[in-house]
Amino acid sequence: MRRLARLPLAFALAAAAPAGAADINDYPTAARADYVFGCMKANGDTRQALEQCSCSIDIIASILPYDRYVAAETVASMDQQVGQIGSLFRNSRIAKDALENLRRAQAEAQVRCF
């Protein structure tokens, strides 16, 4: 009888686990796949590159929430622009901080995965 009384608690805990995982792992599959695809192209399109690049995006995702990753990637692409638009991104403290956080996450991923 005691065993049956514990089942609702076990089911409640099991149901809560995916929600917690979703909060931590909020990167859409397409974003992860896009990162891995680009990373593999840069690293030789091998099975080893697939494993290292998959590891890399997992590390980045564990450090940066998805919205901050998107913001940093936007800054990184706009940073390459010449003229006034690029200058706004290069000289903004918020943009610099976002890019710095992305670079730190990438460096951590590099150390742990490659």
PLY file of the C-alpha trace (Angstrom):
ply
format ascii 1.0
element vertex 114
property float x
property float y
property float z
element edge 113
property int vertex1
property int vertex2
end_header
0.00 0.00 0.00
2.82 2.43 0.84
4.40 1.75 -2.51
1.23 2.83 -4.33
1.06 6.02 -2.29
4.52 6.99 -3.56
3.59 6.61 -7.23
1.85 10.00 -7.60
4.91 11.69 -6.12
7.21 9.81 -8.49
5.07 10.77 -11.48
4.98 14.40 -10.36
8.77 14.49 -10.05
9.22 12.82 -13.43
6.84 15.27 -15.07
8.69 18.21 -13.51
12.09 17.07 -14.81
11.50 17.93 -18.50
10.32 21.42 -17.57
13.54 22.02 -15.64
15.59 20.65 -18.51
13.74 22.91 -20.94
14.61 25.95 -18.84
18.30 25.05 -18.94
18.28 23.77 -22.51
16.31 26.48 -24.29
18.13 26.42 -27.64
15.89 25.37 -30.54
17.02 22.30 -32.44
17.44 24.33 -35.63
19.80 26.76 -33.86
21.88 23.88 -32.52
21.94 22.20 -35.94
22.94 25.45 -37.63
25.83 25.90 -35.19
26.99 22.29 -35.62
26.76 22.52 -39.41
28.89 25.68 -39.54
31.33 24.34 -36.97
31.75 21.09 -38.91
32.43 22.99 -42.13
35.16 24.92 -40.33
36.62 21.75 -38.78
36.75 19.24 -41.59
33.32 17.60 -41.87
34.43 14.49 -40.00
32.74 12.33 -37.41
35.14 13.74 -34.83
34.14 17.28 -35.85
30.47 16.31 -35.42
31.13 15.13 -31.87
33.28 18.13 -30.97
30.88 20.65 -32.48
27.89 19.04 -30.77
29.77 19.20 -27.50
30.66 22.82 -28.19
27.09 24.04 -28.65
26.05 22.09 -25.56
28.70 23.90 -23.51
27.73 27.28 -24.96
24.06 26.55 -24.22
24.92 25.65 -20.64
26.63 29.03 -20.19
24.46 31.44 -22.19
20.66 31.46 -22.29
19.37 31.37 -25.87
18.22 35.01 -25.95
21.70 36.19 -24.91
23.28 33.87 -27.51
21.08 35.36 -30.26
21.91 38.89 -29.13
25.65 38.12 -29.09
25.52 36.45 -32.52
23.70 39.51 -33.87
26.36 41.77 -32.41
29.08 39.57 -33.90
27.57 39.81 -37.38
26.91 43.55 -37.11
30.42 44.11 -35.79
31.70 43.18 -39.24
29.76 46.03 -40.89
31.64 49.10 -41.99
30.43 52.63 -41.46
28.06 54.08 -38.92
26.05 50.92 -38.23
29.15 48.87 -37.50
30.52 51.69 -35.40
27.41 51.71 -33.22
27.94 48.05 -32.43
31.69 48.33 -31.93
31.37 51.26 -29.52
28.34 50.18 -27.46
29.14 48.84 -23.98
26.11 46.53 -24.08
27.20 45.12 -27.43
30.77 44.69 -26.23
29.56 42.84 -23.11
27.32 40.55 -25.16
30.17 39.72 -27.53
32.58 39.19 -24.65
30.17 36.74 -22.99
29.84 34.80 -26.24
33.61 34.68 -26.68
34.04 33.39 -23.13
31.47 30.66 -23.71
33.16 29.73 -27.00
36.56 29.61 -25.30
35.18 27.32 -22.59
33.67 25.09 -25.27
36.98 25.03 -27.14
38.86 23.91 -24.03
36.34 21.25 -23.08
35.46 19.85 -26.52
38.42 20.20 -28.87
0 1
1 2
2 3
3 4
4 5
5 6
6 7
7 8
8 9
9 10
10 11
11 12
12 13
13 14
14 15
15 16
16 17
17 18
18 19
19 20
20 21
21 22
22 23
23 24
24 25
25 26
26 27
27 28
28 29
29 30
30 31
31 32
32 33
33 34
34 35
35 36
36 37
37 38
38 39
39 40
40 41
41 42
42 43
43 44
44 45
45 46
46 47
47 48
48 49
49 50
50 51
51 52
52 53
53 54
54 55
55 56
56 57
57 58
58 59
59 60
60 61
61 62
62 63
63 64
64 65
65 66
66 67
67 68
68 69
69 70
70 71
71 72
72 73
73 74
74 75
75 76
76 77
77 78
78 79
79 80
80 81
81 82
82 83
83 84
84 85
85 86
86 87
87 88
88 89
89 90
90 91
91 92
92 93
93 94
94 95
95 96
96 97
97 98
98 99
99 100
100 101
101 102
102 103
103 104
104 105
105 106
106 107
107 108
108 109
109 110
110 111
111 112
112 113
